[in-house]
């Protein structure tokens, strides 16, 4: 048996508890909040702010800077590793060790986060 949640138990702001979710404006509100949550989760899991005091961490931070400056262009592992003067395999290994995700996964997540930010700011 499933229990129905009351309006106050949902955690939604008072102004949207009584609205019909089938309305386009309400769906947009819900989508924008989901995008905000996704962006916050990305920042928590990106590993960018971790403090790992060694050469590997410096290389990863520089790779992240390259990604953030050039995310709108076609980025490949070869491009980034050439700029860092390391092999593609080495970049993949240290990036995953430092951030917990692959380079390409980071690029895709960062692009999604930036797209979400643009959509939120257009409202």
N, C-alpha and C positions, 0 to 999 in steps of 0.2 A: 504494500500500500504506500503510495507516495503522498507526502504531505505538501500542501500548497504553501508557498511563502507569502507572507503579507507584504505590502508595499514597503514597510519600514525595514523588513528583513532582507530585502534584495540588495541594499547598499547603494541604490540608485539615488541621484539627487531628487528632491521633492518635485521639481518641475517636470520630470520625465517619468515618474512612476505611473501616472494615470494615462499616459499617452499610448496610442495604438502603434505597435512596432511595424505595422504594415504601411504606415505613411512614409513617403520618401524622406522627409525632413528628419524623422525619428531614426530611420535606418542610417542616414548620414551621420547623425549624432552618435549612434552606436558604433559605426565603422570608425569614426574619428577617435573614439575612446579606445577601441581595439588597437588602432595604429599607435596611439600614445603608449599603451601597455607594451606593445611589441618593441617600440623604440627604447623604452626603459629597460626591458629585459635584455635587449641587445647590448646596451651600455654596461649592464651588470656582467654579462658573460663575455664581452669582447676581449677582456684581458689587457686592454690598452694601458690602463693605469697601474698595472702591477709593477712593483719595484723589484726587478731582478738585476742586480748590479754586475753585469758582465758584458763581454763583447757581443754575445748572442742576443741579449736583450736590446742592445743598442742597434743591432742590425734589424731586428724585428720592428723596433720603433721607427726606424728610417723607412722600412717597407710599408708600415702603416701610414706614414706621412705621404709616401708616394701614392698609395692607394687613395687616400683622402683628397689629394690634390688632382688626381687624374681619374677619378671614378666614372666620369661621364664618357671617357674614351674606352676603346677596346684595350683591356689590360690582359697580358699573358704572364705566366710565370717566368718566361724567358726575359721579357722586358724588365720586370722587377729585379730578377737575379742579376742581369747585366748591370743595372744601375748600382747594385750593392756589391758587385764584383765577387759573387759567390756562385756556386753551382745551383742549378735548379733543385736538385735533390736535397742539398744542404739547407736551402731556404725553406723548403717544405718541412723538413725535419725540425728546424729550430722554431719556425713559426708555430707549428702544432704544439711543440713542447711549451712554448711561452704563452700562447693564447688559448690553447685547447681546441682550436679549429684549424681547418686548412686555409690556405691563402685564398682560394677561390670561394670558399664558404664565407670568409670574412668580406670579400668584395661584394658578394651577392647580398649579404645581410646589411652592409653599409649602404648599398644602393637602395634597398627596400626602406631603410630608416630615412634616408634623404628624401625619397619619394613620399613617404608618409608625412614628413615634415612639410613638404611643399603642399600636399593636399590639405593638411590641417590649417596652414597659414592662408590658404585661398578662401576659407570660410568667412 
